[in-house]
Amino acid sequence: MAETETAETRVPEYPGVRDGQCPFAPPAELLEQGKPLFQARIWDGSTPWIVTGHAAQREILSDPRVSVNEKLPGFPYPTQAMAETVDHRPLTIFNADGADHVRIRRMMTAPFTRNRMEKLRPAIQEFTDELIDRMLAGPNPADLTTALSLPLPSLMICELLGVPYADHGFFQEHATVAVKRDATAEESLAGMQALGGYLTQLLQTKMAEPGNDVLSDFAARVKAGELELPDATLLAMVLLIAGHETSANMITLGTAALLENPDQLELLRTTEDPAVVANAVEELLRYLTIPHLGQRRIALEDIEIAGETIRAGDGIIVSLPAGNWDPEAFPEPERLDLTRAARHHHAFAWGAHQCLGQQLARIELQVVYSTLYRRVPTLRLAVDRDELEFKGDSLAYGVYELPVTW
Amino acid sequence: MKIVVDEEKCVAAGQCVVAAMDVFDQRDEDGIVVLLNENPPPRLAGDVRQAAAVCPALAISIED
Protein backbone atom coordinates (compact mmCIF):
# COMPACT_ATOMS: atom_id res chain seq x y z
CA MET A 1 0.00 0.00 0.00
CA ALA A 2 2.76 2.38 1.03
CA GLU A 3 4.50 1.55 -2.23
CA THR A 4 1.43 2.41 -4.30
CA GLU A 5 1.14 5.74 -2.50
CA THR A 6 4.77 6.50 -3.20
CA ALA A 7 4.32 5.62 -6.85
CA GLU A 8 1.22 7.84 -6.93
CA THR A 9 3.02 10.85 -5.51
CA ARG A 10 5.86 10.36 -7.99
CA VAL A 11 3.64 11.05 -10.99
CA PRO A 12 4.83 14.45 -12.20
CA GLU A 13 2.43 17.30 -12.79
CA TYR A 14 2.00 18.71 -16.28
CA PRO A 15 2.58 21.39 -17.58
CA GLY A 16 4.70 22.12 -14.49
CA VAL A 17 6.09 25.46 -13.41
CA ARG A 18 8.99 27.34 -14.93
CA ASP A 19 11.85 28.50 -12.75
CA GLY A 20 11.45 32.27 -12.20
CA GLN A 21 15.22 32.65 -12.53
CA CYS A 22 15.26 30.93 -15.96
CA PRO A 23 12.01 32.08 -17.57
CA PHE A 24 13.12 30.94 -21.03
CA ALA A 25 13.75 27.35 -19.95
CA PRO A 26 10.99 24.75 -20.06
CA PRO A 27 9.92 23.49 -16.60
CA ALA A 28 12.77 21.43 -15.13
CA GLU A 29 10.60 18.38 -14.36
CA LEU A 30 9.94 17.95 -18.09
CA LEU A 31 13.64 17.76 -18.86
CA GLU A 32 14.77 15.63 -15.94
CA GLN A 33 12.72 12.44 -16.28
CA GLY A 34 15.58 10.59 -17.96
CA LYS A 35 13.34 9.14 -20.70
CA PRO A 36 11.76 10.53 -23.86
CA LEU A 37 8.17 9.94 -22.72
CA PHE A 38 6.42 9.42 -19.41
CA GLN A 39 2.99 9.79 -17.86
CA ALA A 40 2.05 12.93 -15.93
CA ARG A 41 -1.05 14.30 -14.27
CA ILE A 42 -2.94 17.13 -16.00
CA TRP A 43 -5.63 19.56 -14.79
CA ASP A 44 -8.49 17.00 -14.98
CA GLY A 45 -6.63 14.34 -13.00
CA SER A 46 -5.91 12.11 -15.99
CA THR A 47 -2.36 10.94 -16.78
CA PRO A 48 -1.64 11.19 -20.51
CA TRP A 49 1.80 10.48 -22.01
CA ILE A 50 4.11 13.48 -22.17
CA VAL A 51 6.58 13.18 -25.06
CA THR A 52 9.71 15.25 -24.46
CA GLY A 53 12.42 13.56 -26.57
CA HIS A 54 13.05 15.13 -29.98
CA ALA A 55 13.28 11.80 -31.84
CA ALA A 56 10.21 10.39 -30.07
CA GLN A 57 8.27 13.55 -30.98
CA ARG A 58 9.05 13.01 -34.66
CA GLU A 59 7.85 9.40 -34.43
CA ILE A 60 4.62 10.31 -32.64
CA LEU A 61 3.76 13.34 -34.79
CA SER A 62 4.14 11.39 -38.03
CA ASP A 63 2.44 8.17 -36.88
CA PRO A 64 -0.96 7.59 -38.57
CA ARG A 65 -2.10 5.71 -35.42
CA VAL A 66 -1.91 9.03 -33.55
CA SER A 67 -5.01 11.24 -33.94
CA VAL A 68 -5.98 14.88 -33.31
CA ASN A 69 -9.66 13.93 -32.99
CA GLU A 70 -10.61 15.80 -29.83
CA LYS A 71 -14.05 14.16 -29.71
CA LEU A 72 -12.58 10.77 -28.75
CA PRO A 73 -12.90 9.85 -25.05
CA GLY A 74 -9.57 10.26 -23.26
CA PHE A 75 -8.41 13.23 -25.35
CA PRO A 76 -6.12 15.40 -23.18
CA TYR A 77 -7.69 18.86 -23.40
CA PRO A 78 -5.42 21.79 -22.51
CA THR A 79 -8.10 23.54 -20.47
CA GLN A 80 -11.50 22.98 -18.92
CA ALA A 81 -13.00 25.53 -21.34
CA MET A 82 -11.64 23.53 -24.30
CA ALA A 83 -13.16 20.34 -22.83
CA GLU A 84 -16.56 21.96 -22.24
CA THR A 85 -16.77 23.53 -25.71
CA VAL A 86 -15.63 20.49 -27.71
CA ASP A 87 -19.11 19.75 -29.12
CA HIS A 88 -19.35 23.32 -30.41
CA ARG A 89 -16.12 23.09 -32.35
CA PRO A 90 -16.55 22.12 -36.00
CA LEU A 91 -13.93 20.29 -38.03
CA THR A 92 -10.81 22.45 -38.62
CA ILE A 93 -7.18 21.77 -39.52
CA PHE A 94 -6.55 21.41 -35.78
CA ASN A 95 -8.91 18.51 -35.07
CA ALA A 96 -9.22 16.69 -38.41
CA ASP A 97 -7.17 13.62 -39.36
CA GLY A 98 -6.17 12.07 -42.66
CA ALA A 99 -8.21 12.85 -45.77
CA ASP A 100 -10.44 15.43 -43.99
CA HIS A 101 -7.36 17.27 -42.80
CA VAL A 102 -5.78 17.26 -46.26
CA ARG A 103 -9.00 18.59 -47.83
CA ILE A 104 -9.33 21.50 -45.38
CA ARG A 105 -5.63 22.35 -45.23
CA ARG A 106 -5.28 22.53 -49.01
CA MET A 107 -7.96 25.23 -49.13
CA MET A 108 -5.78 27.36 -46.84
CA THR A 109 -2.23 26.79 -48.04
CA ALA A 110 -2.11 28.77 -51.30
CA PRO A 111 -1.66 32.24 -49.73
CA PHE A 112 1.24 31.04 -47.53
CA THR A 113 3.69 29.58 -50.03
CA ARG A 114 7.32 30.56 -49.63
CA ASN A 115 7.31 32.65 -52.81
CA ARG A 116 4.16 34.56 -51.95
CA MET A 117 5.56 35.30 -48.48
CA GLU A 118 8.88 36.42 -49.95
CA LYS A 119 6.96 38.97 -52.05
CA LEU A 120 5.59 40.45 -48.80
CA ARG A 121 9.09 41.15 -47.48
CA PRO A 122 9.24 44.79 -48.73
CA ALA A 123 5.84 45.54 -47.15
CA ILE A 124 6.95 43.89 -43.89
CA GLN A 125 10.14 45.99 -43.95
CA GLU A 126 8.14 49.16 -44.59
CA PHE A 127 5.64 48.49 -41.77
CA THR A 128 8.50 47.62 -39.40
CA ASP A 129 10.35 50.85 -40.16
CA GLU A 130 7.18 52.90 -39.75
CA LEU A 131 6.37 51.32 -36.40
CA ILE A 132 9.94 51.89 -35.16
CA ASP A 133 9.80 55.54 -36.37
CA ARG A 134 6.60 56.00 -34.42
CA MET A 135 8.03 54.36 -31.29
CA LEU A 136 11.15 56.57 -31.43
CA ALA A 137 9.01 59.68 -31.88
CA GLY A 138 6.79 58.78 -28.91
CA PRO A 139 7.35 58.59 -25.17
CA ASN A 140 10.52 56.88 -23.90
CA PRO A 141 10.30 54.29 -22.29
CA ALA A 142 7.74 52.44 -24.39
CA ASP A 143 6.13 48.99 -24.34
CA LEU A 144 7.60 47.04 -27.25
CA THR A 145 4.55 44.77 -27.43
CA THR A 146 2.11 47.56 -28.23
CA ALA A 147 4.64 49.60 -30.24
CA LEU A 148 5.82 46.84 -32.58
CA SER A 149 5.28 43.19 -31.66
CA LEU A 150 1.47 43.10 -31.92
CA PRO A 151 0.79 45.70 -34.64
CA LEU A 152 3.24 44.20 -37.17
CA PRO A 153 1.78 40.65 -37.44
CA SER A 154 -1.67 42.16 -37.08
CA LEU A 155 -1.11 44.51 -40.03
CA MET A 156 0.32 41.68 -42.13
CA ILE A 157 -2.45 39.18 -41.49
CA CYS A 158 -5.05 41.91 -42.15
CA GLU A 159 -3.35 42.79 -45.42
CA LEU A 160 -3.17 39.14 -46.43
CA LEU A 161 -6.76 38.31 -45.48
CA GLY A 162 -8.25 41.58 -46.66
CA VAL A 163 -9.54 42.57 -43.22
CA PRO A 164 -9.67 46.33 -42.51
CA TYR A 165 -6.85 47.11 -40.05
CA ALA A 166 -9.13 49.74 -38.48
CA ASP A 167 -11.02 46.82 -36.88
CA HIS A 168 -7.90 45.26 -35.35
CA GLY A 169 -8.78 46.33 -31.79
CA PHE A 170 -11.98 44.31 -32.02
CA PHE A 171 -10.50 41.06 -33.27
CA GLN A 172 -7.25 41.37 -31.30
CA GLU A 173 -9.39 41.33 -28.18
CA HIS A 174 -11.24 38.17 -29.28
CA ALA A 175 -8.09 36.50 -30.56
CA THR A 176 -6.49 37.07 -27.15
CA VAL A 177 -9.40 35.40 -25.34
CA ALA A 178 -9.07 32.42 -27.70
CA VAL A 179 -5.51 31.67 -26.52
CA LYS A 180 -5.95 32.55 -22.85
CA ARG A 181 -5.62 29.47 -20.70
CA ASP A 182 -8.05 30.55 -17.99
CA ALA A 183 -10.81 31.79 -20.30
CA THR A 184 -14.19 30.34 -19.28
CA ALA A 185 -16.26 28.33 -21.75
CA GLU A 186 -18.72 31.26 -21.98
CA GLU A 187 -15.98 33.79 -22.68
CA SER A 188 -14.38 31.69 -25.36
CA LEU A 189 -17.74 30.90 -27.05
CA ALA A 190 -18.80 34.56 -26.95
CA GLY A 191 -15.45 35.55 -28.47
CA MET A 192 -15.81 32.98 -31.26
CA GLN A 193 -19.36 34.13 -32.01
CA ALA A 194 -18.45 37.80 -32.17
CA LEU A 195 -15.50 37.07 -34.44
CA GLY A 196 -17.56 34.69 -36.56
CA GLY A 197 -20.35 37.24 -37.10
CA TYR A 198 -17.82 39.85 -38.14
CA LEU A 199 -16.03 37.57 -40.62
CA THR A 200 -19.26 36.21 -42.15
CA GLN A 201 -20.32 39.75 -42.90
CA LEU A 202 -16.96 40.57 -44.40
CA LEU A 203 -17.08 37.42 -46.59
CA GLN A 204 -20.50 38.48 -47.87
CA THR A 205 -19.10 41.88 -48.78
CA LYS A 206 -16.21 40.19 -50.63
CA MET A 207 -18.67 38.00 -52.57
CA ALA A 208 -20.15 41.19 -53.99
CA GLU A 209 -16.91 43.19 -54.28
CA PRO A 210 -13.90 40.87 -54.41
CA GLY A 211 -10.37 42.20 -53.79
CA ASN A 212 -6.98 40.57 -54.16
CA ASP A 213 -6.88 38.81 -50.79
CA VAL A 214 -7.54 35.53 -49.01
CA LEU A 215 -11.10 36.34 -47.90
CA SER A 216 -12.00 37.16 -51.51
CA ASP A 217 -10.57 33.78 -52.51
CA PHE A 218 -12.73 32.04 -49.87
CA ALA A 219 -15.72 34.15 -50.96
CA ALA A 220 -15.22 33.03 -54.57
CA ARG A 221 -15.19 29.40 -53.44
CA VAL A 222 -18.45 29.96 -51.58
CA LYS A 223 -19.98 31.51 -54.70
CA ALA A 224 -18.78 28.57 -56.81
CA GLY A 225 -20.38 26.13 -54.33
CA GLU A 226 -17.03 24.59 -53.28
CA LEU A 227 -17.29 25.84 -49.72
CA GLU A 228 -20.17 26.62 -47.33
CA LEU A 229 -20.24 30.12 -45.82
CA PRO A 230 -19.92 28.87 -42.18
CA ASP A 231 -16.88 26.79 -43.19
CA ALA A 232 -15.29 29.76 -44.96
CA THR A 233 -15.89 31.83 -41.83
CA LEU A 234 -14.14 29.21 -39.76
CA LEU A 235 -11.11 29.04 -42.07
CA ALA A 236 -10.80 32.82 -41.87
CA MET A 237 -11.12 32.77 -38.09
CA VAL A 238 -8.35 30.18 -37.75
CA LEU A 239 -6.00 32.29 -39.88
CA LEU A 240 -6.84 35.52 -38.10
CA ILE A 241 -6.30 34.10 -34.60
CA ALA A 242 -3.20 32.07 -35.42
CA GLY A 243 -1.60 35.04 -37.17
CA HIS A 244 -1.65 37.23 -34.10
CA GLU A 245 -0.18 36.18 -30.81
CA THR A 246 2.44 33.76 -32.06
CA SER A 247 4.68 36.10 -34.08
CA ALA A 248 4.01 38.91 -31.59
CA ASN A 249 5.33 36.83 -28.72
CA MET A 250 8.40 35.81 -30.71
CA ILE A 251 9.25 39.48 -31.31
CA THR A 252 8.83 40.50 -27.68
CA LEU A 253 10.31 37.42 -26.03
CA GLY A 254 13.12 37.21 -28.59
CA THR A 255 14.09 40.77 -27.74
CA ALA A 256 14.02 39.98 -24.01
CA ALA A 257 16.26 36.94 -24.60
CA LEU A 258 18.69 38.85 -26.81
CA LEU A 259 19.00 41.68 -24.27
CA GLU A 260 20.17 39.04 -21.78
CA ASN A 261 22.68 37.71 -24.29
CA PRO A 262 24.46 40.86 -25.52
CA ASP A 263 27.10 38.93 -27.51
CA GLN A 264 24.35 37.25 -29.51
CA LEU A 265 22.52 40.55 -29.97
CA GLU A 266 25.76 42.06 -31.25
CA LEU A 267 26.09 39.29 -33.83
CA LEU A 268 22.63 40.03 -35.15
CA ARG A 269 23.18 43.79 -35.10
CA THR A 270 26.40 43.71 -37.07
CA THR A 271 25.78 41.04 -39.68
CA GLU A 272 25.08 41.94 -43.30
CA ASP A 273 24.40 38.33 -44.23
CA PRO A 274 20.72 37.31 -44.64
CA ALA A 275 21.74 33.66 -44.07
CA VAL A 276 23.10 34.56 -40.61
CA VAL A 277 19.83 36.34 -39.79
CA ALA A 278 17.77 33.41 -41.07
CA ASN A 279 19.78 31.02 -38.91
CA ALA A 280 19.38 33.29 -35.89
CA VAL A 281 15.60 33.17 -36.35
CA GLU A 282 15.64 29.35 -36.31
CA GLU A 283 17.69 29.32 -33.10
CA LEU A 284 15.39 31.84 -31.40
CA LEU A 285 12.38 29.77 -32.48
CA ARG A 286 14.02 26.72 -30.91
CA TYR A 287 15.14 28.46 -27.74
CA LEU A 288 11.79 30.12 -26.99
CA THR A 289 9.18 27.72 -28.44
CA ILE A 290 6.12 29.95 -28.09
CA PRO A 291 3.45 27.16 -28.37
CA HIS A 292 4.49 25.83 -24.97
CA LEU A 293 1.55 23.87 -23.63
CA GLY A 294 2.00 20.89 -25.91
CA GLN A 295 0.40 19.41 -29.01
CA ARG A 296 -2.57 17.26 -27.98
CA ARG A 297 -3.13 13.82 -29.48
CA ILE A 298 -4.79 10.47 -28.76
CA ALA A 299 -3.61 6.96 -29.66
CA LEU A 300 -5.94 5.00 -31.98
CA GLU A 301 -4.00 1.74 -31.53
CA ASP A 302 -1.33 0.37 -29.18
CA ILE A 303 2.02 1.97 -30.02
CA GLU A 304 5.43 0.67 -28.93
CA ILE A 305 7.91 3.50 -28.58
CA ALA A 306 11.22 3.87 -26.71
CA GLY A 307 10.51 0.78 -24.55
CA GLU A 308 7.04 1.99 -23.52
CA THR A 309 3.59 0.97 -24.71
CA ILE A 310 1.08 3.70 -25.38
CA ARG A 311 -2.33 1.98 -25.27
CA ALA A 312 -5.18 2.68 -27.69
CA GLY A 313 -7.23 5.50 -26.14
CA ASP A 314 -4.32 6.98 -24.15
CA GLY A 315 -3.92 10.73 -24.37
CA ILE A 316 -0.60 12.07 -25.67
CA ILE A 317 0.91 15.54 -25.17
CA VAL A 318 3.96 16.47 -27.23
CA SER A 319 5.89 19.16 -25.33
CA LEU A 320 7.52 21.17 -28.11
CA PRO A 321 9.72 23.25 -25.73
CA ALA A 322 11.11 20.07 -24.18
CA GLY A 323 11.89 18.57 -27.61
CA ASN A 324 13.66 21.77 -28.55
CA TRP A 325 15.76 21.53 -25.36
CA ASP A 326 16.65 17.84 -25.86
CA PRO A 327 20.48 17.70 -25.63
CA GLU A 328 20.52 14.71 -28.03
CA ALA A 329 19.22 17.00 -30.76
CA PHE A 330 20.69 20.32 -29.56
CA PRO A 331 23.89 20.06 -27.47
CA GLU A 332 23.89 22.51 -24.53
CA PRO A 333 20.30 23.48 -25.26
CA GLU A 334 20.27 26.14 -22.52
CA ARG A 335 22.80 28.16 -24.52
CA LEU A 336 21.33 30.65 -26.99
CA ASP A 337 23.73 30.24 -29.91
CA LEU A 338 22.56 32.03 -33.04
CA THR A 339 25.16 30.19 -35.14
CA ARG A 340 24.12 26.64 -34.25
CA ALA A 341 22.36 24.35 -36.73
CA ALA A 342 18.80 24.55 -35.41
CA ARG A 343 16.57 24.03 -38.42
CA HIS A 344 15.34 20.66 -37.15
CA HIS A 345 13.56 22.39 -34.25
CA HIS A 346 9.89 21.74 -33.47
CA ALA A 347 8.73 25.31 -32.77
CA PHE A 348 6.27 24.91 -35.67
CA ALA A 349 5.59 21.29 -34.58
CA TRP A 350 6.18 18.37 -36.95
CA GLY A 351 4.14 16.09 -39.17
CA ALA A 352 1.06 16.84 -41.26
CA HIS A 353 -0.10 19.51 -38.80
CA GLN A 354 3.08 21.59 -38.92
CA CYS A 355 2.34 25.35 -38.88
CA LEU A 356 0.71 26.67 -42.01
CA GLY A 357 1.92 30.25 -41.52
CA GLN A 358 5.55 29.43 -40.75
CA GLN A 359 7.01 31.11 -43.84
CA LEU A 360 5.19 34.34 -42.98
CA ALA A 361 6.44 34.13 -39.39
CA ARG A 362 10.01 33.51 -40.53
CA ILE A 363 10.10 36.56 -42.79
CA GLU A 364 8.45 38.81 -40.18
CA LEU A 365 11.05 37.72 -37.64
CA GLN A 366 13.97 38.03 -40.06
CA VAL A 367 12.91 41.59 -40.87
CA VAL A 368 12.30 42.66 -37.26
CA TYR A 369 15.46 41.08 -35.78
CA SER A 370 17.65 42.53 -38.52
CA THR A 371 16.11 46.02 -38.23
CA LEU A 372 15.16 46.82 -34.62
CA TYR A 373 18.57 46.43 -32.91
CA ARG A 374 20.40 48.07 -35.78
CA ARG A 375 18.11 51.10 -35.76
CA VAL A 376 17.95 51.32 -31.95
CA PRO A 377 21.44 50.26 -30.84
CA THR A 378 20.94 51.51 -27.27
CA LEU A 379 17.74 49.48 -26.78
CA ARG A 380 17.51 48.06 -23.25
CA LEU A 381 14.95 47.02 -20.65
CA ALA A 382 13.34 49.92 -18.80
CA VAL A 383 12.60 47.71 -15.76
CA ASP A 384 14.40 44.93 -13.90
CA ARG A 385 14.07 41.51 -15.53
CA ASP A 386 12.38 40.31 -12.31
CA GLU A 387 9.52 42.73 -12.94
CA LEU A 388 8.56 41.19 -16.27
CA GLU A 389 5.32 39.22 -16.14
CA PHE A 390 5.54 36.01 -18.14
CA LYS A 391 2.50 34.45 -19.83
CA GLY A 392 2.42 31.12 -18.06
CA ASP A 393 -1.39 31.15 -18.45
CA SER A 394 -1.52 31.54 -22.21
CA LEU A 395 -1.41 28.92 -24.98
CA ALA A 396 1.30 31.10 -26.51
CA TYR A 397 4.24 31.87 -24.20
CA GLY A 398 5.57 35.39 -23.87
CA VAL A 399 5.59 38.46 -21.62
CA TYR A 400 2.59 40.72 -21.19
CA GLU A 401 4.62 43.90 -21.60
CA LEU A 402 8.22 44.63 -22.43
CA PRO A 403 9.05 48.16 -21.25
CA VAL A 404 12.10 49.29 -23.21
CA THR A 405 14.16 52.45 -23.28
CA TRP A 406 16.90 53.74 -25.61
CA MET B 1 21.03 11.52 -57.04
CA LYS B 2 17.38 10.95 -57.92
CA ILE B 3 14.56 12.64 -56.02
CA VAL B 4 11.02 11.36 -55.61
CA VAL B 5 8.27 13.53 -54.08
CA ASP B 6 4.92 12.33 -52.79
CA GLU B 7 2.27 14.97 -53.54
CA GLU B 8 -0.32 13.06 -51.49
CA LYS B 9 1.79 13.34 -48.34
CA CYS B 10 2.88 16.95 -48.95
CA VAL B 11 1.38 19.49 -46.50
CA ALA B 12 2.68 22.64 -48.23
CA ALA B 13 4.86 23.78 -45.32
CA GLY B 14 7.33 25.26 -47.84
CA GLN B 15 10.38 23.88 -46.03
CA CYS B 16 11.85 22.27 -49.16
CA VAL B 17 11.74 25.57 -51.07
CA VAL B 18 13.60 27.31 -48.25
CA ALA B 19 16.25 24.58 -48.22
CA ALA B 20 16.72 24.10 -51.99
CA MET B 21 14.90 26.63 -54.14
CA ASP B 22 16.62 25.48 -57.34
CA VAL B 23 15.13 22.02 -56.94
CA PHE B 24 11.72 22.52 -55.32
CA ASP B 25 8.83 24.90 -55.84
CA GLN B 26 5.18 25.06 -54.72
CA ARG B 27 2.01 25.00 -56.85
CA ASP B 28 0.27 28.38 -56.88
CA GLU B 29 -3.19 26.94 -56.26
CA ASP B 30 -2.46 25.00 -53.06
CA GLY B 31 1.24 25.17 -52.21
CA ILE B 32 1.88 21.49 -52.97
CA VAL B 33 5.45 20.57 -53.91
CA VAL B 34 6.66 20.86 -57.50
CA LEU B 35 9.88 19.07 -58.35
CA LEU B 36 11.88 21.33 -60.68
CA ASN B 37 14.77 18.91 -61.18
CA GLU B 38 14.60 15.25 -60.29
CA ASN B 39 18.31 14.72 -60.98
CA PRO B 40 20.01 17.76 -59.42
CA PRO B 41 23.77 18.27 -59.84
CA PRO B 42 26.10 17.15 -57.02
CA ARG B 43 26.67 20.75 -55.86
CA LEU B 44 23.02 20.82 -54.69
CA ALA B 45 23.19 17.47 -52.90
CA GLY B 46 23.62 19.06 -49.45
CA ASP B 47 20.64 21.37 -49.91
CA VAL B 48 18.48 18.52 -51.18
CA ARG B 49 19.35 16.30 -48.22
CA GLN B 50 18.51 19.20 -45.92
CA ALA B 51 15.16 19.63 -47.72
CA ALA B 52 14.32 15.97 -47.21
CA ALA B 53 15.35 16.18 -43.55
CA VAL B 54 13.17 19.20 -42.75
CA CYS B 55 10.07 18.07 -44.66
CA PRO B 56 7.54 17.59 -41.83
CA ALA B 57 5.45 15.21 -43.93
CA LEU B 58 8.38 13.00 -44.99
CA ALA B 59 7.26 13.53 -48.59
CA ILE B 60 10.74 13.68 -50.15
CA SER B 61 12.86 10.60 -50.75
CA ILE B 62 16.30 10.42 -52.29
CA GLU B 63 17.57 7.49 -54.29
CA ASP B 64 21.32 7.61 -54.73
Boltz contact constraints between the chains, C-beta under 6 A:
constraints:
  - contact:
      token1: [A, 106]
      token2: [B, 30]
      max_distance: 6.0
  - contact:
      token1: [A, 109]
      token2: [B, 12]
      max_distance: 6.0
  - contact:
      token1: [A, 109]
      token2: [B, 30]
      max_distance: 6.0
  - contact:
      token1: [A, 109]
      token2: [B, 31]
      max_distance: 6.0
  - contact:
      token1: [A, 110]
      token2: [B, 29]
      max_distance: 6.0
  - contact:
      token1: [A, 110]
      token2: [B, 30]
      max_distance: 6.0
  - contact:
      token1: [A, 110]
      token2: [B, 31]
      max_distance: 6.0
  - contact:
      token1: [A, 113]
      token2: [B, 14]
      max_distance: 6.0
  - contact:
      token1: [A, 113]
      token2: [B, 26]
      max_distance: 6.0
  - contact:
      token1: [A, 113]
      token2: [B, 31]
      max_distance: 6.0
  - contact:
      token1: [A, 114]
      token2: [B, 14]
      max_distance: 6.0
  - contact:
      token1: [A, 114]
      token2: [B, 17]
      max_distance: 6.0
  - contact:
      token1: [A, 114]
      token2: [B, 18]
      max_distance: 6.0
  - contact:
      token1: [A, 343]
      token2: [B, 54]
      max_distance: 6.0
  - contact:
      token1: [A, 350]
      token2: [B, 56]
      max_distance: 6.0
  - contact:
      token1: [A, 351]
      token2: [B, 56]
      max_distance: 6.0
  - contact:
      token1: [A, 352]
      token2: [B, 11]
      max_distance: 6.0
  - contact:
      token1: [A, 352]
      token2: [B, 57]
      max_distance: 6.0
  - contact:
      token1: [A, 354]
      token2: [B, 13]
      max_distance: 6.0
  - contact:
      token1: [A, 354]
      token2: [B, 56]
      max_distance: 6.0
  - contact:
      token1: [A, 359]
      token2: [B, 14]
      max_distance: 6.0
